[in-house]
Amino acid sequence: MTDAALTLAYLADYPAHVPQVARWLHDQFGYLSPNSTLEKRLARLRANLNRAAVPTVLVALLGDEPVGTASLVAEDMTIRPQLTPWLASVYVTPAHRQRGVGRALVRRVVDEAAALGHTRLWLYTSDDRIRFYQAMGWAITEQVDYRGARMTIMALDLSSA
């Protein structure tokens, strides 16, 4: 896949893809909110359809096909409400992983946060994705038990990103 083939856009500009993105996120991250439903996730996603703002949702497209998503949100971890903003809900379809889609989505969210004047960006991830983020300059700040899972909180200084 070449960079030219991949388009990163605001999901707000592609509302027909909202149900697919909601399904991905519900299937991938639903274990963190076991009382939530696909319908609730769809409603939250629709409430985040902004451009150049917090919150916002991005979608990665190959032609007309959505292949990934990532979000910039004010809060993503209820036990750390003082930390803001967050890179959240990074997801790439299995067939398009290991092709730079996730990296491109993360870079775009970083750029969005920096353009909005933020100096630091946060994320949390399971252990299997730590190296992915470290390779892009993210640093581990702490490990916590969150909603029944061990998570690593990471930060990126946007002045050096």
MIFI-921862 format. One line per field, with one value per residue (C-alpha): x, y, z. Coordinates in steps of 0.02 Angstrom, whole numbers, plus 50000, padded with zeros to 5 digits. Layout:
REM MIFI-921862
X = X / ...
Y = Y / ...
Z = Z / ...
This chain:
REM MIFI-921862
X = 50000 / 50066 / 50032 / 49943 / 49815 / 49768 / 49653 / 49634 / 49475 / 49353 / 49219 / 49099 / 49130 / 49088 / 48933 / 48885 / 49034 / 48979 / 48887 / 49040 / 49159 / 49041 / 49037 / 49228 / 49247 / 49111 / 49187 / 49366 / 49344 / 49174 / 49254 / 49304 / 49122 / 49024 / 48861 / 48868 / 48779 / 48814 / 48673 / 48752 / 48921 / 48840 / 48759 / 48925 / 49014 / 48885 / 48906 / 49093 / 49076 / 49173 / 49313 / 49471 / 49402 / 49400 / 49315 / 49339 / 49344 / 49453 / 49430 / 49562 / 49498 / 49569 / 49462 / 49286 / 49327 / 49350 / 49501 / 49535 / 49491 / 49561 / 49491 / 49545 / 49442 / 49444 / 49427 / 49459 / 49501 / 49382 / 49519 / 49628 / 49506 / 49644 / 49733 / 49676 / 49665 / 49678 / 49717 / 49580 / 49497 / 49638 / 49579 / 49635 / 49546 / 49645 / 49673 / 49757 / 49868 / 50057 / 50040 / 50061 / 49876 / 49882 / 50041 / 49962 / 49805 / 49908 / 50013 / 49856 / 49780 / 49945 / 49942 / 49761 / 49799 / 49953 / 49857 / 49728 / 49866 / 49885 / 50059 / 50036 / 49931 / 49884 / 49833 / 49809 / 49842 / 49860 / 50034 / 50033 / 50032 / 50162 / 50305 / 50198 / 50175 / 50352 / 50419 / 50325 / 50398 / 50266 / 50330 / 50257 / 50195 / 50113 / 50027 / 49854 / 49714 / 49567 / 49398 / 49466 / 49618 / 49800 / 49832 / 49982 / 49959 / 50074 / 50107 / 50180 / 50256 / 50184 / 50322 / 50442 / 50321
Y = 50000 / 50172 / 50328 / 50403 / 50263 / 50299 / 50443 / 50503 / 50603 / 50663 / 50532 / 50681 / 50692 / 50508 / 50478 / 50322 / 50236 / 50277 / 50109 / 50010 / 50108 / 50087 / 49898 / 49888 / 49985 / 49888 / 49722 / 49773 / 49874 / 49821 / 49717 / 49880 / 49934 / 49771 / 49862 / 49963 / 49916 / 49941 / 50069 / 50171 / 50166 / 50222 / 50370 / 50419 / 50407 / 50517 / 50645 / 50653 / 50693 / 50855 / 50930 / 51006 / 50994 / 50887 / 50766 / 50710 / 50543 / 50503 / 50366 / 50287 / 50249 / 50149 / 50213 / 50206 / 50067 / 50112 / 50017 / 50102 / 50235 / 50337 / 50474 / 50627 / 50641 / 50747 / 50600 / 50416 / 50346 / 50381 / 50349 / 50487 / 50631 / 50761 / 50697 / 50772 / 50753 / 50570 / 50471 / 50339 / 50199 / 50160 / 50017 / 49945 / 49803 / 49640 / 49633 / 49805 / 49788 / 49800 / 49918 / 50087 / 50127 / 50131 / 50235 / 50359 / 50373 / 50403 / 50536 / 50624 / 50628 / 50695 / 50831 / 50873 / 50890 / 50997 / 51110 / 51138 / 51199 / 51047 / 51013 / 50833 / 50688 / 50532 / 50355 / 50190 / 50022 / 49839 / 49768 / 49699 / 49875 / 49962 / 49940 / 50006 / 50171 / 50179 / 50170 / 50333 / 50421 / 50385 / 50357 / 50246 / 50346 / 50209 / 50041 / 50023 / 49899 / 49972 / 49893 / 49719 / 49733 / 49783 / 49942 / 50052 / 50240 / 50328 / 50510 / 50604 / 50777 / 50868 / 50998 / 50861 / 50758
Z = 50000 / 49959 / 50060 / 49909 / 49915 / 50096 / 50140 / 50318 / 50342 / 50473 / 50498 / 50498 / 50311 / 50286 / 50394 / 50298 / 50381 / 50559 / 50586 / 50527 / 50638 / 50787 / 50756 / 50748 / 50910 / 50999 / 50948 / 50987 / 51147 / 51213 / 51350 / 51435 / 51448 / 51469 / 51509 / 51349 / 51189 / 51006 / 51001 / 51142 / 51056 / 50894 / 50985 / 51067 / 50901 / 50815 / 50956 / 50916 / 50731 / 50730 / 50628 / 50702 / 50878 / 51033 / 51016 / 50838 / 50748 / 50598 / 50471 / 50358 / 50184 / 50039 / 49898 / 49970 / 50093 / 50277 / 50346 / 50512 / 50637 / 50781 / 50893 / 50989 / 51148 / 51306 / 51426 / 51400 / 51571 / 51715 / 51845 / 51770 / 51734 / 51754 / 51598 / 51433 / 51284 / 51234 / 51079 / 51084 / 50989 / 50869 / 50760 / 50593 / 50506 / 50516 / 50327 / 50331 / 50484 / 50471 / 50322 / 50407 / 50428 / 50618 / 50617 / 50496 / 50603 / 50761 / 50675 / 50613 / 50788 / 50856 / 50723 / 50763 / 50949 / 50917 / 50796 / 50934 / 51050 / 51162 / 51230 / 51284 / 51224 / 51323 / 51281 / 51367 / 51291 / 51331 / 51341 / 51164 / 51087 / 51196 / 51072 / 50930 / 51023 / 51092 / 50914 / 50881 / 51033 / 51166 / 51343 / 51478 / 51627 / 51731 / 51731 / 51807 / 51826 / 51731 / 51709 / 51740 / 51626 / 51650 / 51550 / 51518 / 51515 / 51393 / 51351 / 51204 / 51222 / 51071 / 51069 / 51012 / 50908
